[in-house]
């Protein structure tokens, strides 16, 4: 088995190359994040109305509190 380790003397360009994300990738992940948030809201609130992040967090905290009381 061959083990590779990080280059201890990596140049700036080598380090920058690892951080490059294409614009299309950013759009993909942003859309994926939006879709995930929408699915969570649909499950939590059982509707397709847009809810704020604070509403979501408050409901999750409330559900957690209810669970802890059981």
PDB file with one MODEL, atoms N, CA, C and O in Angstrom:
MODEL        1
ATOM      1  N   UNK A   1       0.848  -1.175   0.000  1.00  0.00           N
ATOM      2  CA  UNK A   1       0.000   0.000   0.000  1.00  0.00           C
ATOM      3  C   UNK A   1       0.892   1.237   0.000  1.00  0.00           C
ATOM      4  O   UNK A   1       1.809   1.353   0.813  1.00  0.00           O
ATOM      5  N   UNK A   2       0.618   2.146  -0.910  1.00  0.00           N
ATOM      6  CA  UNK A   2       1.390   3.379  -1.023  1.00  0.00           C
ATOM      7  C   UNK A   2       0.661   4.480  -0.279  1.00  0.00           C
ATOM      8  O   UNK A   2      -0.532   4.697  -0.490  1.00  0.00           O
ATOM      9  N   UNK A   3       1.366   5.162   0.578  1.00  0.00           N
ATOM     10  CA  UNK A   3       0.778   6.276   1.312  1.00  0.00           C
ATOM     11  C   UNK A   3       1.329   7.571   0.769  1.00  0.00           C
ATOM     12  O   UNK A   3       2.540   7.731   0.613  1.00  0.00           O
ATOM     13  N   UNK A   4       0.419   8.507   0.477  1.00  0.00           N
ATOM     14  CA  UNK A   4       0.862   9.806   0.014  1.00  0.00           C
ATOM     15  C   UNK A   4       0.663  10.799   1.132  1.00  0.00           C
ATOM     16  O   UNK A   4      -0.323  10.747   1.867  1.00  0.00           O
ATOM     17  N   UNK A   5       1.610  11.700   1.250  1.00  0.00           N
ATOM     18  CA  UNK A   5       1.472  12.737   2.263  1.00  0.00           C
ATOM     19  C   UNK A   5       1.476  14.096   1.584  1.00  0.00           C
ATOM     20  O   UNK A   5       1.934  14.240   0.451  1.00  0.00           O
ATOM     21  N   UNK A   6       0.960  15.082   2.291  1.00  0.00           N
ATOM     22  CA  UNK A   6       0.914  16.435   1.755  1.00  0.00           C
ATOM     23  C   UNK A   6       2.322  16.953   1.551  1.00  0.00           C
ATOM     24  O   UNK A   6       3.229  16.653   2.328  1.00  0.00           O
ATOM     25  N   UNK A   7       2.496  17.728   0.506  1.00  0.00           N
ATOM     26  CA  UNK A   7       3.789  18.333   0.205  1.00  0.00           C
ATOM     27  C   UNK A   7       4.081  19.396   1.262  1.00  0.00           C
ATOM     28  O   UNK A   7       3.378  20.404   1.339  1.00  0.00           O
ATOM     29  N   UNK A   8       5.087  19.184   2.054  1.00  0.00           N
ATOM     30  CA  UNK A   8       5.455  20.115   3.117  1.00  0.00           C
ATOM     31  C   UNK A   8       5.918  21.458   2.552  1.00  0.00           C
ATOM     32  O   UNK A   8       5.820  22.484   3.224  1.00  0.00           O
ATOM     33  N   UNK A   9       6.422  21.448   1.316  1.00  0.00           N
ATOM     34  CA  UNK A   9       6.960  22.656   0.692  1.00  0.00           C
ATOM     35  C   UNK A   9       6.109  23.093  -0.495  1.00  0.00           C
ATOM     36  O   UNK A   9       6.640  23.535  -1.513  1.00  0.00           O
ATOM     37  N   UNK A  10       4.818  22.972  -0.368  1.00  0.00           N
ATOM     38  CA  UNK A  10       3.919  23.327  -1.467  1.00  0.00           C
ATOM     39  C   UNK A  10       4.036  24.807  -1.796  1.00  0.00           C
ATOM     40  O   UNK A  10       4.158  25.652  -0.908  1.00  0.00           O
ATOM     41  N   UNK A  11       3.996  25.100  -3.081  1.00  0.00           N
ATOM     42  CA  UNK A  11       4.062  26.496  -3.508  1.00  0.00           C
ATOM     43  C   UNK A  11       2.684  27.128  -3.355  1.00  0.00           C
ATOM     44  O   UNK A  11       1.685  26.428  -3.189  1.00  0.00           O
ATOM     45  N   UNK A  12       2.637  28.449  -3.412  1.00  0.00           N
ATOM     46  CA  UNK A  12       1.367  29.152  -3.325  1.00  0.00           C
ATOM     47  C   UNK A  12       0.417  28.714  -4.428  1.00  0.00           C
ATOM     48  O   UNK A  12      -0.777  28.543  -4.179  1.00  0.00           O
ATOM     49  N   UNK A  13       0.924  28.528  -5.646  1.00  0.00           N
ATOM     50  CA  UNK A  13       0.056  28.127  -6.750  1.00  0.00           C
ATOM     51  C   UNK A  13      -0.513  26.738  -6.514  1.00  0.00           C
ATOM     52  O   UNK A  13      -1.661  26.477  -6.877  1.00  0.00           O
ATOM     53  N   UNK A  14       0.258  25.845  -5.919  1.00  0.00           N
ATOM     54  CA  UNK A  14      -0.261  24.509  -5.601  1.00  0.00           C
ATOM     55  C   UNK A  14      -1.346  24.597  -4.538  1.00  0.00           C
ATOM     56  O   UNK A  14      -2.353  23.894  -4.621  1.00  0.00           O
ATOM     57  N   UNK A  15      -1.152  25.441  -3.556  1.00  0.00           N
ATOM     58  CA  UNK A  15      -2.154  25.603  -2.509  1.00  0.00           C
ATOM     59  C   UNK A  15      -3.408  26.263  -3.069  1.00  0.00           C
ATOM     60  O   UNK A  15      -4.520  25.853  -2.737  1.00  0.00           O
ATOM     61  N   UNK A  16      -3.244  27.286  -3.917  1.00  0.00           N
ATOM     62  CA  UNK A  16      -4.381  27.959  -4.530  1.00  0.00           C
ATOM     63  C   UNK A  16      -5.173  27.009  -5.410  1.00  0.00           C
ATOM     64  O   UNK A  16      -6.401  27.088  -5.451  1.00  0.00           O
ATOM     65  N   UNK A  17      -4.500  26.117  -6.110  1.00  0.00           N
ATOM     66  CA  UNK A  17      -5.168  25.181  -7.006  1.00  0.00           C
ATOM     67  C   UNK A  17      -6.139  24.295  -6.237  1.00  0.00           C
ATOM     68  O   UNK A  17      -7.158  23.878  -6.788  1.00  0.00           O
ATOM     69  N   UNK A  18      -5.847  24.005  -4.988  1.00  0.00           N
ATOM     70  CA  UNK A  18      -6.729  23.167  -4.179  1.00  0.00           C
ATOM     71  C   UNK A  18      -7.976  23.919  -3.740  1.00  0.00           C
ATOM     72  O   UNK A  18      -8.970  23.299  -3.360  1.00  0.00           O
ATOM     73  N   UNK A  19      -7.935  25.260  -3.786  1.00  0.00           N
ATOM     74  CA  UNK A  19      -9.054  26.073  -3.325  1.00  0.00           C
ATOM     75  C   UNK A  19      -9.971  26.519  -4.452  1.00  0.00           C
ATOM     76  O   UNK A  19     -11.025  27.103  -4.200  1.00  0.00           O
ATOM     77  N   UNK A  20      -9.582  26.252  -5.689  1.00  0.00           N
ATOM     78  CA  UNK A  20     -10.355  26.740  -6.828  1.00  0.00           C
ATOM     79  C   UNK A  20     -11.655  25.951  -6.949  1.00  0.00           C
ATOM     80  O   UNK A  20     -11.656  24.723  -7.027  1.00  0.00           O
ATOM     81  N   UNK A  21     -12.758  26.691  -6.962  1.00  0.00           N
ATOM     82  CA  UNK A  21     -14.063  26.095  -7.212  1.00  0.00           C
ATOM     83  C   UNK A  21     -14.639  26.838  -8.407  1.00  0.00           C
ATOM     84  O   UNK A  21     -14.698  28.068  -8.409  1.00  0.00           O
ATOM     85  N   UNK A  22     -15.055  26.112  -9.399  1.00  0.00           N
ATOM     86  CA  UNK A  22     -15.611  26.736 -10.582  1.00  0.00           C
ATOM     87  C   UNK A  22     -16.913  27.438 -10.225  1.00  0.00           C
ATOM     88  O   UNK A  22     -17.619  27.035  -9.300  1.00  0.00           O
ATOM     89  N   UNK A  23     -17.216  28.482 -10.965  1.00  0.00           N
ATOM     90  CA  UNK A  23     -18.461  29.219 -10.762  1.00  0.00           C
ATOM     91  C   UNK A  23     -19.663  28.282 -10.897  1.00  0.00           C
ATOM     92  O   UNK A  23     -20.625  28.394 -10.137  1.00  0.00           O
ATOM     93  N   UNK A  24     -19.610  27.363 -11.858  1.00  0.00           N
ATOM     94  CA  UNK A  24     -20.718  26.421 -12.041  1.00  0.00           C
ATOM     95  C   UNK A  24     -20.866  25.517 -10.818  1.00  0.00           C
ATOM     96  O   UNK A  24     -21.982  25.148 -10.452  1.00  0.00           O
ATOM     97  N   UNK A  25     -19.751  25.160 -10.187  1.00  0.00           N
ATOM     98  CA  UNK A  25     -19.812  24.352  -8.963  1.00  0.00           C
ATOM     99  C   UNK A  25     -20.458  25.134  -7.837  1.00  0.00           C
ATOM    100  O   UNK A  25     -21.257  24.590  -7.074  1.00  0.00           O
ATOM    101  N   UNK A  26     -20.111  26.425  -7.730  1.00  0.00           N
ATOM    102  CA  UNK A  26     -20.708  27.264  -6.688  1.00  0.00           C
ATOM    103  C   UNK A  26     -22.212  27.349  -6.873  1.00  0.00           C
ATOM    104  O   UNK A  26     -22.966  27.254  -5.904  1.00  0.00           O
ATOM    105  N   UNK A  27     -22.655  27.528  -8.117  1.00  0.00           N
ATOM    106  CA  UNK A  27     -24.089  27.602  -8.397  1.00  0.00           C
ATOM    107  C   UNK A  27     -24.767  26.276  -8.058  1.00  0.00           C
ATOM    108  O   UNK A  27     -25.871  26.264  -7.513  1.00  0.00           O
ATOM    109  N   UNK A  28     -24.109  25.161  -8.379  1.00  0.00           N
ATOM    110  CA  UNK A  28     -24.660  23.842  -8.090  1.00  0.00           C
ATOM    111  C   UNK A  28     -24.866  23.663  -6.588  1.00  0.00           C
ATOM    112  O   UNK A  28     -25.935  23.241  -6.150  1.00  0.00           O
ATOM    113  N   UNK A  29     -23.838  23.985  -5.802  1.00  0.00           N
ATOM    114  CA  UNK A  29     -23.942  23.803  -4.360  1.00  0.00           C
ATOM    115  C   UNK A  29     -24.911  24.792  -3.724  1.00  0.00           C
ATOM    116  O   UNK A  29     -25.580  24.459  -2.746  1.00  0.00           O
ATOM    117  N   UNK A  30     -24.992  25.998  -4.264  1.00  0.00           N
ATOM    118  CA  UNK A  30     -25.957  26.971  -3.749  1.00  0.00           C
ATOM    119  C   UNK A  30     -27.380  26.484  -4.005  1.00  0.00           C
ATOM    120  O   UNK A  30     -28.240  26.595  -3.131  1.00  0.00           O
ATOM    121  N   UNK A  31     -27.634  25.944  -5.200  1.00  0.00           N
ATOM    122  CA  UNK A  31     -28.962  25.426  -5.519  1.00  0.00           C
ATOM    123  C   UNK A  31     -29.276  24.207  -4.663  1.00  0.00           C
ATOM    124  O   UNK A  31     -30.402  24.040  -4.193  1.00  0.00           O
ATOM    125  N   UNK A  32     -28.279  23.365  -4.465  1.00  0.00           N
ATOM    126  CA  UNK A  32     -28.466  22.164  -3.640  1.00  0.00           C
ATOM    127  C   UNK A  32     -28.811  22.560  -2.204  1.00  0.00           C
ATOM    128  O   UNK A  32     -29.672  21.943  -1.577  1.00  0.00           O
ATOM    129  N   UNK A  33     -28.137  23.592  -1.682  1.00  0.00           N
ATOM    130  CA  UNK A  33     -28.389  24.097  -0.340  1.00  0.00           C
ATOM    131  C   UNK A  33     -29.811  24.659  -0.247  1.00  0.00           C
ATOM    132  O   UNK A  33     -30.518  24.411   0.730  1.00  0.00           O
ATOM    133  N   UNK A  34     -30.221  25.408  -1.257  1.00  0.00           N
ATOM    134  CA  UNK A  34     -31.567  25.975  -1.286  1.00  0.00           C
ATOM    135  C   UNK A  34     -32.606  24.867  -1.325  1.00  0.00           C
ATOM    136  O   UNK A  34     -33.607  24.924  -0.611  1.00  0.00           O
ATOM    137  N   UNK A  35     -32.375  23.869  -2.150  1.00  0.00           N
ATOM    138  CA  UNK A  35     -33.315  22.746  -2.239  1.00  0.00           C
ATOM    139  C   UNK A  35     -33.417  22.018  -0.905  1.00  0.00           C
ATOM    140  O   UNK A  35     -34.511  21.632  -0.494  1.00  0.00           O
ATOM    141  N   UNK A  36     -32.289  21.826  -0.224  1.00  0.00           N
ATOM    142  CA  UNK A  36     -32.297  21.152   1.073  1.00  0.00           C
ATOM    143  C   UNK A  36     -33.100  21.955   2.088  1.00  0.00           C
ATOM    144  O   UNK A  36     -33.924  21.401   2.816  1.00  0.00           O
ATOM    145  N   UNK A  37     -32.856  23.261   2.134  1.00  0.00           N
ATOM    146  CA  UNK A  37     -33.587  24.111   3.078  1.00  0.00           C
ATOM    147  C   UNK A  37     -35.086  24.063   2.806  1.00  0.00           C
ATOM    148  O   UNK A  37     -35.886  24.015   3.740  1.00  0.00           O
ATOM    149  N   UNK A  38     -35.467  24.075   1.532  1.00  0.00           N
ATOM    150  CA  UNK A  38     -36.882  24.025   1.177  1.00  0.00           C
ATOM    151  C   UNK A  38     -37.502  22.698   1.601  1.00  0.00           C
ATOM    152  O   UNK A  38     -38.628  22.673   2.100  1.00  0.00           O
ATOM    153  N   UNK A  39     -36.783  21.595   1.409  1.00  0.00           N
ATOM    154  CA  UNK A  39     -37.303  20.281   1.823  1.00  0.00           C
ATOM    155  C   UNK A  39     -37.480  20.224   3.333  1.00  0.00           C
ATOM    156  O   UNK A  39     -38.477  19.691   3.820  1.00  0.00           O
ATOM    157  N   UNK A  40     -36.522  20.766   4.077  1.00  0.00           N
ATOM    158  CA  UNK A  40     -36.623  20.794   5.543  1.00  0.00           C
ATOM    159  C   UNK A  40     -37.848  21.589   5.970  1.00  0.00           C
ATOM    160  O   UNK A  40     -38.607  21.150   6.835  1.00  0.00           O
ATOM    161  N   UNK A  41     -38.043  22.754   5.369  1.00  0.00           N
ATOM    162  CA  UNK A  41     -39.218  23.580   5.703  1.00  0.00           C
ATOM    163  C   UNK A  41     -40.510  22.859   5.370  1.00  0.00           C
ATOM    164  O   UNK A  41     -41.465  22.904   6.146  1.00  0.00           O
ATOM    165  N   UNK A  42     -40.548  22.197   4.226  1.00  0.00           N
ATOM    166  CA  UNK A  42     -41.754  21.463   3.842  1.00  0.00           C
ATOM    167  C   UNK A  42     -42.071  20.363   4.851  1.00  0.00           C
ATOM    168  O   UNK A  42     -43.237  20.117   5.160  1.00  0.00           O
ATOM    169  N   UNK A  43     -41.052  19.712   5.355  1.00  0.00           N
ATOM    170  CA  UNK A  43     -41.257  18.647   6.344  1.00  0.00           C
ATOM    171  C   UNK A  43     -41.672  19.237   7.692  1.00  0.00           C
ATOM    172  O   UNK A  43     -42.631  18.768   8.304  1.00  0.00           O
ATOM    173  N   UNK A  44     -40.964  20.248   8.151  1.00  0.00           N
ATOM    174  CA  UNK A  44     -41.255  20.830   9.460  1.00  0.00           C
ATOM    175  C   UNK A  44     -42.627  21.476   9.533  1.00  0.00           C
ATOM    176  O   UNK A  44     -43.353  21.294  10.511  1.00  0.00           O
ATOM    177  N   UNK A  45     -42.981  22.227   8.505  1.00  0.00           N
ATOM    178  CA  UNK A  45     -44.206  23.009   8.549  1.00  0.00           C
ATOM    179  C   UNK A  45     -45.350  22.376   7.757  1.00  0.00           C
ATOM    180  O   UNK A  45     -46.482  22.857   7.808  1.00  0.00           O
ATOM    181  N   UNK A  46     -45.058  21.310   7.034  1.00  0.00           N
ATOM    182  CA  UNK A  46     -46.056  20.595   6.247  1.00  0.00           C
ATOM    183  C   UNK A  46     -46.786  21.535   5.283  1.00  0.00           C
ATOM    184  O   UNK A  46     -47.992  21.401   5.073  1.00  0.00           O
ATOM    185  N   UNK A  47     -46.062  22.469   4.711  1.00  0.00           N
ATOM    186  CA  UNK A  47     -46.625  23.362   3.703  1.00  0.00           C
ATOM    187  C   UNK A  47     -45.505  23.865   2.808  1.00  0.00           C
ATOM    188  O   UNK A  47     -44.329  23.609   3.066  1.00  0.00           O
ATOM    189  N   UNK A  48     -45.872  24.573   1.769  1.00  0.00           N
ATOM    190  CA  UNK A  48     -44.850  25.082   0.850  1.00  0.00           C
ATOM    191  C   UNK A  48     -44.669  26.592   0.992  1.00  0.00           C
ATOM    192  O   UNK A  48     -44.042  27.224   0.141  1.00  0.00           O
ATOM    193  N   UNK A  49     -45.210  27.167   2.049  1.00  0.00           N
ATOM    194  CA  UNK A  49     -45.039  28.590   2.310  1.00  0.00           C
ATOM    195  C   UNK A  49     -43.594  28.833   2.729  1.00  0.00           C
ATOM    196  O   UNK A  49     -43.001  28.024   3.442  1.00  0.00           O
ATOM    197  N   UNK A  50     -43.036  29.948   2.284  1.00  0.00           N
ATOM    198  CA  UNK A  50     -41.654  30.251   2.644  1.00  0.00           C
ATOM    199  C   UNK A  50     -41.587  30.705   4.104  1.00  0.00           C
ATOM    200  O   UNK A  50     -42.329  31.597   4.515  1.00  0.00           O
ATOM    201  N   UNK A  51     -40.709  30.098   4.872  1.00  0.00           N
ATOM    202  CA  UNK A  51     -40.523  30.422   6.285  1.00  0.00           C
ATOM    203  C   UNK A  51     -39.119  30.972   6.496  1.00  0.00           C
ATOM    204  O   UNK A  51     -38.183  30.603   5.788  1.00  0.00           O
ATOM    205  N   UNK A  52     -38.985  31.856   7.474  1.00  0.00           N
ATOM    206  CA  UNK A  52     -37.668  32.429   7.761  1.00  0.00           C
ATOM    207  C   UNK A  52     -36.805  31.402   8.491  1.00  0.00           C
ATOM    208  O   UNK A  52     -37.308  30.429   9.053  1.00  0.00           O
ATOM    209  N   UNK A  53     -35.513  31.641   8.469  1.00  0.00           N
ATOM    210  CA  UNK A  53     -34.601  30.749   9.190  1.00  0.00           C
ATOM    211  C   UNK A  53     -34.891  30.786  10.679  1.00  0.00           C
ATOM    212  O   UNK A  53     -34.757  29.769  11.359  1.00  0.00           O
ATOM    213  N   UNK A  54     -35.287  31.947  11.198  1.00  0.00           N
ATOM    214  CA  UNK A  54     -35.620  32.042  12.624  1.00  0.00           C
ATOM    215  C   UNK A  54     -36.825  31.176  12.981  1.00  0.00           C
ATOM    216  O   UNK A  54     -36.839  30.540  14.035  1.00  0.00           O
ATOM    217  N   UNK A  55     -37.833  31.146  12.116  1.00  0.00           N
ATOM    218  CA  UNK A  55     -38.993  30.289  12.361  1.00  0.00           C
ATOM    219  C   UNK A  55     -38.570  28.824  12.421  1.00  0.00           C
ATOM    220  O   UNK A  55     -39.020  28.069  13.283  1.00  0.00           O
ATOM    221  N   UNK A  56     -37.711  28.443  11.506  1.00  0.00           N
ATOM    222  CA  UNK A  56     -37.227  27.062  11.465  1.00  0.00           C
ATOM    223  C   UNK A  56     -36.468  26.733  12.747  1.00  0.00           C
ATOM    224  O   UNK A  56     -36.701  25.694  13.366  1.00  0.00           O
ATOM    225  N   UNK A  57     -35.562  27.619  13.138  1.00  0.00           N
ATOM    226  CA  UNK A  57     -34.764  27.372  14.348  1.00  0.00           C
ATOM    227  C   UNK A  57     -35.641  27.335  15.599  1.00  0.00           C
ATOM    228  O   UNK A  57     -35.415  26.516  16.490  1.00  0.00           O
ATOM    229  N   UNK A  58     -36.633  28.213  15.669  1.00  0.00           N
ATOM    230  CA  UNK A  58     -37.539  28.217  16.825  1.00  0.00           C
ATOM    231  C   UNK A  58     -38.332  26.920  16.902  1.00  0.00           C
ATOM    232  O   UNK A  58     -38.503  26.361  17.985  1.00  0.00           O
ATOM    233  N   UNK A  59     -38.817  26.438  15.763  1.00  0.00           N
ATOM    234  CA  UNK A  59     -39.570  25.187  15.769  1.00  0.00           C
ATOM    235  C   UNK A  59     -38.681  24.021  16.176  1.00  0.00           C
ATOM    236  O   UNK A  59     -39.100  23.164  16.954  1.00  0.00           O
ATOM    237  N   UNK A  60     -37.465  23.981  15.661  1.00  0.00           N
ATOM    238  CA  UNK A  60     -36.537  22.904  16.024  1.00  0.00           C
ATOM    239  C   UNK A  60     -36.237  22.953  17.518  1.00  0.00           C
ATOM    240  O   UNK A  60     -36.217  21.914  18.178  1.00  0.00           O
ATOM    241  N   UNK A  61     -36.005  24.143  18.055  1.00  0.00           N
ATOM    242  CA  UNK A  61     -35.744  24.281  19.498  1.00  0.00           C
ATOM    243  C   UNK A  61     -36.954  23.828  20.303  1.00  0.00           C
ATOM    244  O   UNK A  61     -36.805  23.172  21.334  1.00  0.00           O
ATOM    245  N   UNK A  62     -38.148  24.173  19.839  1.00  0.00           N
ATOM    246  CA  UNK A  62     -39.377  23.770  20.529  1.00  0.00           C
ATOM    247  C   UNK A  62     -39.536  22.251  20.505  1.00  0.00           C
ATOM    248  O   UNK A  62     -39.876  21.641  21.519  1.00  0.00           O
ATOM    249  N   UNK A  63     -39.291  21.650  19.358  1.00  0.00           N
ATOM    250  CA  UNK A  63     -39.393  20.189  19.254  1.00  0.00           C
ATOM    251  C   UNK A  63     -38.356  19.498  20.135  1.00  0.00           C
ATOM    252  O   UNK A  63     -38.637  18.463  20.740  1.00  0.00           O
ATOM    253  N   UNK A  64     -37.174  20.066  20.201  1.00  0.00           N
ATOM    254  CA  UNK A  64     -36.115  19.513  21.057  1.00  0.00           C
ATOM    255  C   UNK A  64     -36.529  19.588  22.515  1.00  0.00           C
ATOM    256  O   UNK A  64     -36.349  18.633  23.271  1.00  0.00           O
ATOM    257  N   UNK A  65     -37.092  20.741  22.912  1.00  0.00           N
ATOM    258  CA  UNK A  65     -37.541  20.921  24.288  1.00  0.00           C
ATOM    259  C   UNK A  65     -38.631  19.900  24.633  1.00  0.00           C
ATOM    260  O   UNK A  65     -38.604  19.298  25.707  1.00  0.00           O
ATOM    261  N   UNK A  66     -39.583  19.710  23.726  1.00  0.00           N
ATOM    262  CA  UNK A  66     -40.658  18.739  23.942  1.00  0.00           C
ATOM    263  C   UNK A  66     -40.097  17.333  24.109  1.00  0.00           C
ATOM    264  O   UNK A  66     -40.556  16.559  24.948  1.00  0.00           O
ATOM    265  N   UNK A  67     -39.110  17.025  23.306  1.00  0.00           N
ATOM    266  CA  UNK A  67     -38.502  15.688  23.360  1.00  0.00           C
ATOM    267  C   UNK A  67     -37.788  15.470  24.691  1.00  0.00           C
ATOM    268  O   UNK A  67     -37.847  14.382  25.262  1.00  0.00           O
ATOM    269  N   UNK A  68     -37.116  16.506  25.180  1.00  0.00           N
ATOM    270  CA  UNK A  68     -36.383  16.393  26.443  1.00  0.00           C
ATOM    271  C   UNK A  68     -37.331  16.227  27.629  1.00  0.00           C
ATOM    272  O   UNK A  68     -36.968  15.628  28.641  1.00  0.00           O
ATOM    273  N   UNK A  69     -38.541  16.757  27.503  1.00  0.00           N
ATOM    274  CA  UNK A  69     -39.528  16.669  28.592  1.00  0.00           C
ATOM    275  C   UNK A  69     -40.158  15.291  28.694  1.00  0.00           C
ATOM    276  O   UNK A  69     -40.733  14.944  29.725  1.00  0.00           O
ATOM    277  N   UNK A  70     -40.053  14.504  27.633  1.00  0.00           N
ATOM    278  CA  UNK A  70     -40.670  13.171  27.616  1.00  0.00           C
ATOM    279  C   UNK A  70     -39.873  12.183  28.403  1.00  0.00           C
ATOM    280  O   UNK A  70     -40.252  11.015  28.491  1.00  0.00           O
TER     281      UNK A  70
ENDMDL
END
